[in-house]
Amino acid sequence: MSGHSKWANIKHKKGASDKKKGKVFSKLAKEIMVAAKEGGGKPEDNPRLRTALASAKSVNMPNVNIERAIKKGSGEISGVNYEELVYEGYGPGGTAVIIECLTDNRNRTASEVRMVLDRNNGNLAGSGAVAWMFKRQAHFVITGEYANEDKLMEVVLDAGADDIEAEDGVAEIWGAPEAFEGIAKALEDAGIETEEGAIIQHPENIVEVKELSIANQTLRLIDQLEDLDDVQAVHSNYEIDAEILEQIEQ
């Protein structure tokens, strides 16, 4: 399994994922609202909305939440206007970080992101400083009985998947961004639930973390950034050494 994947390296944190379900739904609702505002509330005419809905369904977001977000975005009911912001920076040990945000107050968001980076031995960088290290890809995470490369290959290969990696009860599916909807539908039709499904920034250059203190700082940084209400997604290129990861998990 590729260590530079978020799931491959910090899946030990996911025991608390249920506690964060509400926050995940809130972030997805924002994306649905923005997509509906930009391209209208009809998924068949709005590719971004279709992708957002596929992401929401992949984590079993309730239909009532989805419908409310679409209505807010399309203006059927009142909602907040969100602005898209992307920050680039560096984390502990020189790791690259991309922080995607949706906000109704850019000053608040900038202040909060900068504060979290400063507190965890990171810093903001200019636009384009680290983006070249990443490539947008469709990404799905499967756990449990279906986390089997051969089984998944039968389901998603014809749907546009480029790569499947499976190990220790966790499988990751990768594909081009435009294949996201097809892969999501193939998994849904096969009755396979996903732990995560999104178009992410996949790192092409990896920084291996071999010091316990740097590893703890890195995990804390990502966790605190993801906890910010205005942050939609955090992408980084760290890979924690296996022995260090074992020490953290103990």
N, C-alpha and C positions, 0 to 999 in steps of 0.2 A: 504494500500500500504506500502511496506517495506521502512522505512525511510533510511536504509543503502544503498539503491540504489542511484546512482548518480542522476538519473532523479527524484526520489521521493523527493530529498532534495534540488536540485538546479535548478529545471526546470524553476524557475522564471527568470533565466538568459537566457533562450533559445530564448527570443525575438530577440536576436542579432545573432541567429544561421545563418541566411542567409548571414550576413556579413562575417562569418567565413567559408562559403562554399568552397571558393578557398583553404583555408588552409586544410580543411578536405580532399579535393580531392588530394592535394599534399601529405598528409600523406598516403592515400590509394595507390597512385601511387608508393611510395617508397616500401610499402609492396608487391605490385604486382611485382615490379622489383626484389626484393630479392627472392620471391617465384619462379619466372621464372628462375632466375639464378641458384637456388639450384636444382630445379627439372624439368627444361625445360618449354617451352612455351605452352605445350599441357595440358589443364585442366584435360582431362580424365585420364592422367597419373600422375597428380601432385595434391595430396590432399590439400596441403597448398595453391596452386594457386586457386583451386576451392573455398576454403574458402574466400580468398582475393577477388575474383570476386563476390562472393555472398554479401560480405560486401559493395563492390563498387556499386552493383546494388541496394542494399537496400536504398542507399541515392541518387539514380539517377545520379551517376557519368556518364558523357558522354562517349559513346563507343569509340570515337576517343582518349580520354585520356587513357582509359583502354588498347586499342590496342597499343598505343605508349609505355606505361609502359611495356607491355609484350615484345615488340620488343627490348626495351633497356635492359631488364633483360636477355633475351635469346641471346643477342649479335647481333641481326640483325641491330641495329643502336647503335651508341656509347652512353654510359651512365656512371653514377657515380657508383663506388663500395661502398656499404654501409655495415657497421658492426653493428651487433646487440649488444646492451648493456642494462642491467637492473640494476637500482639503487634502493636501499631500504633505507628508512629513516623514520623520525618522523616529524609530523607537529605540529602546536600549540595544546596545551592541551594533548599531548601524542598520537595523532592520528597516525596511521600507513599509510605509503605511499609507493607504488610501481610505479616506473617510467620506462616505456619501451621506448627505443630509437633506431633509425636507424641513423647512422652517418658516414660521411667520414672523421671525425676528432675527435677522442675520447677525446683529450685534451680540445678542445673547448666545447664539450658537457658536460664534467665533470665540467668545470669551470662555465658554464651557469647554470647547475642544482644546483650546490653548492651555487651560488650567490643568486638564487631565494629562496632556502631554508633558507639561512642565513638572508635574508631581511624580511622573514615572520615568524620568530621565529621557524624555523625548523632546522633539521640537518640530514646529511647522516649517515647511519648505515652500518654495515657489511653485506655481503651476507648471507641470511637466517634469518636475524634478525626479519623480519615481514612476510616473505612469508608464514610461517605456518598458519597465520591468514586468508589466502585467499584460495579459491577453483576456478579453471577455469570452467566457464560455458558459454554456448551460451546465448545471451541476445538480445532481440528485444524490441523496444519501438514503440508503436502505439498511435496516437492521433486522435481526431475527432470521426466520427460516428462509426468507427470500434473498438474503445477503449471500448469494451464490453466483459466481461468475457465469457458469454454464446456463443456469436457469434464466438469469437476466438477459443473457445474450439472445436467447430465443425470443424474448419479449421486445427488446429495445433496439436491436441492431438495425432492423429494417426501418425503424422510426427515426434514424439519424444519429444514433450514438456512435461516438468515435472510439471510446475507450471505457472499459469496466475494470475496476480494481477492487478486489475483495480479500479481506483478511480479518481474523478474530471477530467474526460476526458482524462486520460492518462492510458494506459495499458502496462504492462511489461510481456514479455514471457521469461521463463527460461527453459533451458534444458542442457543436457550433451554436451560437446564440439563436440562430433561426430555427434550430432543431428543437428548441425548448418545448414548444407546444405539442409537437408530435410525440416526443418522449413522454411528456406528462400524460398525454391521452393514452398512450400504450400501457403505461403503468396502471392508470386508473381502470382501463378496460380489463386488465389482468387481475384486478383486485389487490394490487400491491401498494401498501401504504408507504409513504416516504417520511423520513424524519425532517428532511429539508429539501427544498427545490427552489432554485433561483438562478438567475444569470449573474455570475460573479466575475470579479477580476482575479484571474488565475495567475500566480507568479511564475515567471519563466527563469528568474534568477533567485537562488536560494541562499539565505544566510543561516548557517548552522549555529545554534546556541549551545555552547558547551559548558557554561558556568551556571551554577544553581541560582545565584543571585540575579543574573541577567534573565534567566528563564522565568523566575518568579515575577520580576518586574514586567517582562513582556506579557505574560498571561494576565497580570493585574491591569496593565494598560488596555489590552483588548477588551477585557471584561468591563472596565469602567467606561470606555468609549461606547460600547454596545448598550450600556445602561442609560446613556443620555437619551432623553425623549426625542431630540431632534435628529439623532443619528439613525439612519436607515440600515447601513451596512458598513463593516470595517473589513478591509482586505490587507493582509500582510504577507511577507515572504520569509517568515522565520521557520526554522525546523529545529525542534529541540532534540538534542542527543538522547538516545534511548535510555542510557543509564541515568541521566539527569531526570528524565521523565519519570522513571521508576521511583526516584527519591521524592519527587513531588507528590506522587500518588500514594506514597506510604503514609 
